[in-house]
Amino acid sequence: MNELRKAINAVSEHALVLAEHDRKVFRITGVDALDLLHRISTNDLLNRPADQSITTVFCNEKGRVIESAEILCRGGDLTGGDLTGGDLRGPDLRGPDLTGSDLTGSELFMTCSAAGSEALLRWIDKFTITEDIHLIDVSDVFSTHCLIGPQAIQRVTTILLLAGHFWHGRFGSLPCLRILSPKETPPESLGALIGIPVVESGRTYEFLRVLHSVPLFGHEIVDAFNPYEVGLIDAISFTKGCYIGQEVIARLDTYKKVQRQLRMLWSDSSGMPQPGTPVVVAGEHAGILTSSTSGLGRVIVLAVLRSDAIQGHEVFRINDFPYVVNEVSPPPYSLIFQRDAE
């Protein structure tokens, strides 16, 4: 059976362990680390639920997106003084080996896209004055996976047996369990212990990313858009204090000024449209395509569309081919991927 078909069956019917591709993993230490990240990004990192990954967005002063990141908090009080170290940006790490794969005690991790990591680190450094915060790139020793599907949450007790740790989070429009595990742990063992398939393919990851509206740096996450416009509203806290870009983002919400929204569209088009291609409805410009992929006889795209164009329209045109806009979560797998579309 086609690998994409197996993946769709697993995601729609039971569960799937999906390797996250082109991700950076940072171990974060320093007594001021969590407080600083809280002050310069959109979400509330200080009042977090236990064992839950928090998606937060780093915006510029105009409220435009620089990068989004997952903050993974494990253990007790991560604002205390037990997360200290020397100059962790250099190769000479004094004290304990913080680049190792042991997961012990209270720890703080951050994951983001590999492509956006340099921009994100520069932005954090811009606001680091006297704060004690250190970021260690441990991408060579840790990997991240997502457990997604209707039975994913039921697998929690079994995952506790794995050589890694998990956090409740989201994979775009789907709830998920995010798994952080040492790279020496064979990927297939993650699925073998819980009896579900593991997908390591980059192509399948990209297909599922677009299908479930997961924004990506360089595509949806660019400084042309604000968090509302690329599906990151759940990464914004409306009760925390100030952060970079907060005034603009709050004004957009208060005065209902959000004019564009991220949508997934699908088609049986024979061509693959490229990012930047205009999206048209009723002969008028409706938005811009940001990501595209294909498989199982379908072309799946993400596009940022005008809010007023979405109202009352189900079919848009890209390169003169009709595309159906999706408005439900999770997407209607059986409708989009009919069995004859292999």
Secondary structure, 3 states (H helix, E strand, C coil): CCHHHHHHHHHHHCCEEEECCCEEEEEEECCCHHHHHHHHCCCCCCCCCCCECEEEEEECCCCCEEEEEEEEEECCCCCCCCCCCCCCCCCCCCCCCCCCCCCCCCEEEEEEECCCHHHHHHHHHHCCCCCCCEEEECCCCEEEEEEECCCCHHHHHHHCCCCCEEEEEEECCEEEEEEEEECCCCHHHHHHCCCCCEECCHHHHHHHHHHCCCCCECCCECCCCCHHHHCCHHHCCCCCCCCCCHHHHHHHHHCCCCCEEEEEEEECCCCCCCCCCEEEECCEEEEEEEEEEEECCEEEEEEEEEHHHHCCCCEEEECCEEEEECCCCCCCHHHHCCCCCC
